[in-house]
Amino acid sequence: MVEDRKKRDITFDMMKGIGILLMLIGHVWAAYIPYIHKVIYSFHMPLFLIVAGYFSKPYSSDNNNKSAIYSYFRRLLPPFVFTISITVLFFCLMGIVKHDWNPVIQNIIALFWADVKVLHTPYGDVYIGVVWFLLALMWAKTFLLFLLRWEKWVLPISFILSIGALLLYKIFPYSVWCLSLGLVCLPFVAIGWWCRYHSIPLWLKISSLILWIIAICFSKLDIYGYTWQCYPLDVIGACGGTYFVYLLCRWLNSDLLKKYFYWLRQALAYLGIISLAIMCLHSFEIDTHLGNRLRSWIGIELPIWGLYVWRYTLTLILAVIIVHTPRIKKIFL
């Protein structure tokens, strides 16, 4: 936010902006238009992982690695803890009003359990929710740093570890603190890093786009649910979808179209910059049903599509407020 936006290449910000919008849309249309759901889920979360890997630093020394890992934890853990904390605080207030403390205990357990697998407790079902991505990304980037010692073997080793995590999940279907999810996400982060430091041949770019279309039609990718129908077609297809978004953003950012799509580019870039806040506030809104509670309090009746628009508009408003709040904004920017 502090950087000079005029000098900054906003292509990757725009990509993250499109990715966060697709995440919101995917949560709406999953039950209504399955094909749109398949298109979005074929690459929207891998897009964030690939972009994160693209900006990963190369291996230099063990001391620098330790410093980088510390920065990952300092960057990604606070938003996760913040989201859980405000959720617990919200339910504390509801507990005082309604004398029901089960949701409070439920979310406190989630702070420590943080698992993608639903845990049945006397206080309700506990699971990590939308912000699983933060922990998985933290582990994936940490694993990548260790693998960069053997630069030439980063991609094959990352795929082997990912396949091992998928197989292990069939035997032991738990992922405490999303550790195994981090291994599943590792190939995308490694591919992002590889794209930064190696030239990609044209035939591989075109092949990834074709395989993306094939993956949409015949495969299914759900990182959160450990669902990979055609591994590694899912991974390559997700790369193709990410590359398509990259081409789209470069096209919108070209000299030919800059003056025509100025506000669209700036809006997408801004959404990309605050995407972490949007992701966390979306999790908060889903867990607390804040949109439904406010709508009921105001007394507004909305159709199903209007309800989603209302809830996601509320999420965006909260995210904008958060990223402009002193001290708190440092957690997300």
C-alpha positions as CSV (number, residue, x, y, z in Angstrom):
1,M,0.0,0.0,0.0
2,V,2.9,2.3,0.7
3,E,4.7,1.6,-2.6
4,D,4.2,3.9,-5.5
5,R,1.5,2.2,-7.4
6,K,2.6,4.0,-10.7
7,K,6.0,2.3,-10.6
8,R,4.7,-1.1,-9.4
9,D,3.9,-3.8,-11.9
10,I,0.4,-4.6,-10.8
11,T,0.0,-7.7,-12.9
12,F,0.4,-10.0,-10.0
13,D,-1.9,-7.9,-7.8
14,M,-4.5,-8.1,-10.5
15,M,-4.1,-11.9,-10.6
16,K,-4.7,-12.1,-6.8
17,G,-7.6,-9.8,-7.2
18,I,-9.2,-12.1,-9.7
19,G,-8.3,-15.1,-7.6
20,I,-10.1,-13.7,-4.5
21,L,-13.2,-12.9,-6.5
22,L,-13.2,-16.4,-7.9
23,M,-13.0,-17.7,-4.3
24,L,-16.1,-15.8,-3.3
25,I,-18.0,-16.7,-6.5
26,G,-17.0,-20.4,-6.1
27,H,-18.5,-20.5,-2.6
28,V,-21.8,-19.1,-4.1
29,W,-22.2,-21.1,-7.3
30,A,-21.0,-24.5,-6.0
31,A,-24.5,-25.7,-5.5
32,Y,-26.2,-24.0,-8.4
33,I,-23.9,-24.2,-11.5
34,P,-21.5,-27.2,-11.1
35,Y,-19.6,-26.4,-14.3
36,I,-18.7,-22.9,-13.1
37,H,-17.6,-24.5,-9.9
38,K,-15.3,-26.9,-11.7
39,V,-13.7,-24.1,-13.7
40,I,-13.0,-22.0,-10.7
41,Y,-11.8,-24.8,-8.5
42,S,-9.5,-26.1,-11.2
43,F,-7.0,-23.3,-10.4
44,H,-8.1,-20.5,-8.1
45,M,-6.3,-21.6,-4.9
46,P,-3.2,-22.9,-6.9
47,L,-3.1,-19.4,-8.4
48,F,-2.2,-17.9,-5.0
49,L,0.3,-20.7,-4.3
50,I,2.0,-20.2,-7.6
51,V,2.2,-16.5,-7.2
52,A,3.6,-17.0,-3.7
53,G,6.2,-19.4,-5.0
54,Y,7.1,-17.0,-7.8
55,F,8.2,-14.4,-5.2
56,S,10.1,-17.0,-3.0
57,K,13.8,-16.2,-2.6
58,P,16.5,-18.6,-3.8
59,Y,18.6,-20.6,-1.4
60,S,21.7,-18.7,-0.1
61,S,22.7,-20.0,3.4
62,D,21.2,-21.7,6.4
63,N,21.1,-18.5,8.4
64,N,19.2,-16.7,5.6
65,N,16.8,-19.7,5.5
66,K,16.1,-19.4,9.2
67,S,15.4,-15.7,8.8
68,A,13.1,-16.4,5.9
69,I,11.2,-19.1,7.8
70,Y,10.8,-16.7,10.7
71,S,9.4,-14.1,8.3
72,Y,6.9,-16.7,6.9
73,F,5.6,-17.4,10.4
74,R,5.5,-13.8,11.3
75,R,3.6,-13.0,8.1
76,L,1.1,-15.8,8.0
77,L,0.3,-16.8,11.6
78,P,-0.9,-13.4,12.9
79,P,-3.8,-13.2,10.3
80,F,-4.8,-16.7,11.2
81,V,-4.8,-16.0,15.0
82,F,-6.5,-12.6,14.4
83,T,-9.3,-14.3,12.5
84,I,-9.9,-17.0,15.1
85,S,-9.6,-14.4,17.9
86,I,-12.3,-12.0,16.6
87,T,-14.5,-15.0,15.9
88,V,-14.1,-16.1,19.5
89,L,-14.7,-12.6,20.7
90,F,-17.9,-12.4,18.7
91,F,-19.2,-15.7,20.2
92,C,-18.3,-14.4,23.6
93,L,-20.6,-11.5,23.1
94,M,-23.3,-13.8,21.8
95,G,-22.7,-16.1,24.8
96,I,-23.3,-13.2,27.2
97,V,-26.5,-12.3,25.3
98,K,-27.9,-15.8,24.7
99,H,-26.1,-17.7,27.6
100,D,-24.7,-20.2,25.1
101,W,-21.0,-20.7,25.5
102,N,-20.6,-23.8,23.3
103,P,-19.6,-21.8,20.2
104,V,-16.9,-20.0,22.3
105,I,-15.4,-23.3,23.4
106,Q,-15.7,-24.7,19.8
107,N,-13.7,-21.8,18.3
108,I,-11.1,-21.9,21.0
109,I,-10.5,-25.6,20.2
110,A,-10.2,-24.6,16.5
111,L,-7.4,-22.3,17.4
112,F,-5.3,-25.2,18.6
113,W,-6.7,-28.0,16.5
114,A,-6.8,-26.2,13.1
115,D,-7.5,-29.3,11.1
116,V,-9.3,-29.7,7.8
117,K,-11.0,-32.9,9.1
118,V,-14.1,-32.2,11.0
119,L,-13.6,-33.0,14.7
120,H,-16.8,-33.9,16.5
121,T,-16.9,-32.6,20.0
122,P,-19.6,-32.1,22.7
123,Y,-19.5,-28.4,21.8
124,G,-20.0,-28.8,18.1
125,D,-18.0,-29.7,15.0
126,V,-14.6,-28.1,14.8
127,Y,-12.7,-27.5,11.6
128,I,-10.2,-24.9,10.3
129,G,-12.4,-23.2,7.7
130,V,-11.4,-20.9,4.9
131,V,-8.1,-19.8,6.5
132,W,-6.6,-23.3,6.1
133,F,-4.7,-21.7,3.2
134,L,-2.5,-19.6,5.5
135,L,-1.1,-22.5,7.4
136,A,-0.7,-24.7,4.2
137,L,1.1,-21.9,2.5
138,M,3.4,-21.3,5.5
139,W,4.4,-25.0,5.5
140,A,4.7,-25.2,1.7
141,K,7.1,-22.2,1.5
142,T,9.1,-23.6,4.4
143,F,9.4,-27.0,2.7
144,L,10.5,-25.2,-0.5
145,L,13.3,-23.4,1.3
146,F,14.8,-26.7,2.5
147,L,14.5,-28.2,-1.0
148,L,16.3,-25.3,-2.7
149,R,19.6,-26.8,-1.4
150,W,19.1,-29.2,-4.3
151,E,17.9,-26.8,-7.0
152,K,17.8,-29.2,-9.9
153,W,15.7,-31.6,-7.9
154,V,13.1,-29.2,-6.5
155,L,10.3,-30.1,-8.8
156,P,10.5,-33.9,-8.8
157,I,11.0,-34.0,-5.0
158,S,8.1,-31.7,-4.4
159,F,5.8,-34.0,-6.5
160,I,7.0,-37.1,-4.7
161,L,6.4,-35.5,-1.3
162,S,2.9,-34.3,-2.5
163,I,2.0,-37.8,-3.7
164,G,3.2,-39.2,-0.4
165,A,1.0,-36.8,1.5
166,L,-2.0,-37.7,-0.6
167,L,-1.4,-41.4,0.0
168,L,-0.8,-40.9,3.7
169,Y,-4.1,-39.1,4.0
170,K,-5.9,-42.3,2.8
171,I,-4.4,-44.1,5.8
172,F,-4.3,-41.3,8.3
173,P,-7.0,-38.8,7.3
174,Y,-5.9,-36.0,9.6
175,S,-3.7,-33.0,9.0
176,V,-2.9,-31.3,12.3
177,W,-2.1,-27.6,11.7
178,C,-2.4,-28.4,8.0
179,L,1.1,-29.9,7.8
180,S,0.3,-32.5,5.2
181,L,-1.8,-29.9,3.3
182,G,1.4,-27.9,3.1
183,L,3.0,-30.9,1.3
184,V,0.1,-31.2,-1.0
185,C,0.5,-27.5,-1.9
186,L,4.2,-27.8,-2.3
187,P,4.3,-28.5,-6.1
188,F,2.4,-25.3,-6.9
189,V,4.8,-23.2,-4.8
190,A,7.8,-25.0,-6.4
191,I,6.4,-24.4,-9.9
192,G,6.0,-20.7,-9.1
193,W,9.6,-20.5,-7.9
194,W,10.8,-22.4,-11.0
195,C,8.9,-20.0,-13.4
196,R,10.7,-17.1,-11.8
197,Y,14.2,-18.4,-12.4
198,H,13.8,-20.4,-15.7
199,S,12.5,-19.6,-19.1
200,I,9.4,-21.4,-20.1
201,P,9.2,-22.8,-23.6
202,L,6.2,-21.8,-25.8
203,W,5.2,-25.4,-26.3
204,L,4.9,-25.9,-22.5
205,K,2.8,-22.8,-22.1
206,I,0.4,-23.9,-24.8
207,S,0.3,-27.5,-23.5
208,S,-0.6,-26.2,-20.0
209,L,-3.6,-24.3,-21.4
210,I,-4.8,-27.3,-23.3
211,L,-4.4,-29.6,-20.3
212,W,-6.3,-27.0,-18.2
213,I,-9.3,-27.5,-20.5
214,I,-9.0,-31.2,-20.3
215,A,-8.7,-31.1,-16.5
216,I,-11.9,-29.0,-16.3
217,C,-13.8,-31.6,-18.3
218,F,-12.5,-34.9,-16.9
219,S,-10.8,-34.2,-13.6
220,K,-11.6,-32.7,-10.2
221,L,-9.2,-30.7,-8.0
222,D,-10.0,-29.9,-4.3
223,I,-6.8,-29.3,-2.3
224,Y,-8.8,-28.8,0.9
225,G,-10.5,-32.2,0.5
226,Y,-7.4,-34.0,-0.7
227,T,-9.3,-34.8,-4.0
228,W,-7.1,-35.3,-7.1
229,Q,-8.8,-37.4,-9.8
230,C,-6.0,-37.2,-12.4
231,Y,-2.8,-36.5,-10.7
232,P,-0.6,-34.8,-12.0
233,L,-3.0,-33.6,-14.7
234,D,-4.7,-31.5,-12.0
235,V,-1.4,-29.7,-11.2
236,I,-0.5,-29.0,-14.8
237,G,-4.1,-27.9,-15.5
238,A,-4.0,-25.5,-12.6
239,C,-0.8,-24.0,-14.0
240,G,-2.6,-23.5,-17.3
241,G,-5.5,-21.8,-15.6
242,T,-3.1,-19.5,-13.7
243,Y,-1.2,-18.8,-16.9
244,F,-4.5,-17.8,-18.6
245,V,-5.2,-15.3,-15.8
246,Y,-1.6,-14.0,-16.2
247,L,-2.2,-13.4,-19.9
248,L,-5.5,-11.7,-19.2
249,C,-3.9,-9.4,-16.7
250,R,-1.0,-8.6,-19.0
251,W,-3.5,-7.9,-21.7
252,L,-5.5,-5.5,-19.5
253,N,-2.2,-3.9,-18.4
254,S,-0.9,-3.4,-21.9
255,D,-0.2,0.1,-23.3
256,L,-3.0,-0.5,-25.9
257,L,-5.7,-1.0,-23.2
258,K,-4.4,0.9,-20.2
259,K,-6.6,4.0,-20.8
260,Y,-9.7,1.9,-21.5
261,F,-9.6,-0.4,-18.5
262,Y,-7.9,1.9,-16.0
263,W,-10.5,1.6,-13.2
264,L,-10.9,-2.1,-13.7
265,R,-7.1,-2.6,-13.4
266,Q,-6.9,-0.5,-10.3
267,A,-9.9,-2.2,-8.7
268,L,-8.5,-5.7,-9.3
269,A,-5.1,-4.6,-8.1
270,Y,-6.5,-3.2,-4.9
271,L,-8.5,-6.4,-4.3
272,G,-5.3,-8.3,-4.8
273,I,-3.4,-6.2,-2.3
274,I,-6.1,-6.7,0.4
275,S,-6.8,-10.3,-0.6
276,L,-5.5,-11.6,2.6
277,A,-7.9,-9.5,4.6
278,I,-10.8,-10.5,2.4
279,M,-9.9,-14.2,2.8
280,C,-9.8,-13.9,6.6
281,L,-12.9,-11.7,6.9
282,H,-14.8,-14.1,4.6
283,S,-13.9,-16.9,7.1
284,F,-15.1,-14.7,10.0
285,E,-18.4,-13.9,8.2
286,I,-19.1,-17.6,7.3
287,D,-18.4,-18.8,10.9
288,T,-20.5,-16.1,12.6
289,H,-23.2,-15.7,10.0
290,L,-22.8,-11.9,10.6
291,G,-24.5,-11.0,7.3
292,N,-27.6,-13.1,8.1
293,R,-27.7,-11.7,11.7
294,L,-27.5,-8.1,10.5
295,R,-30.1,-8.7,7.8
296,S,-32.5,-10.2,10.4
297,W,-31.8,-7.3,12.8
298,I,-32.6,-4.7,10.1
299,G,-35.6,-6.7,8.9
300,I,-34.6,-7.0,5.2
301,E,-35.9,-9.9,3.1
302,L,-33.7,-10.8,0.2
303,P,-33.7,-13.5,-2.6
304,I,-31.0,-16.1,-2.4
305,W,-28.7,-14.2,-4.9
306,G,-29.3,-11.0,-3.0
307,L,-28.3,-12.7,0.2
308,Y,-25.0,-13.7,-1.2
309,V,-24.4,-10.2,-2.7
310,W,-25.2,-8.7,0.7
311,R,-22.9,-11.0,2.7
312,Y,-19.9,-10.6,0.3
313,T,-20.4,-6.9,0.1
314,L,-20.3,-6.9,3.9
315,T,-17.1,-8.9,3.8
316,L,-15.4,-6.5,1.4
317,I,-16.4,-3.5,3.5
318,L,-15.0,-5.1,6.6
319,A,-11.8,-5.9,4.7
320,V,-11.4,-2.3,3.5
321,I,-12.0,-1.1,7.1
322,I,-9.4,-3.5,8.5
323,V,-6.6,-2.6,6.0
324,H,-7.1,1.1,6.9
325,T,-7.1,0.6,10.6
326,P,-3.8,1.7,12.3
327,R,-1.7,-1.2,13.7
328,I,-4.2,-3.9,12.6
329,K,-3.5,-3.2,9.0
330,K,0.1,-4.3,9.5
331,I,-1.2,-7.9,10.0
332,F,-2.7,-8.0,6.5
333,L,-0.5,-5.7,4.3
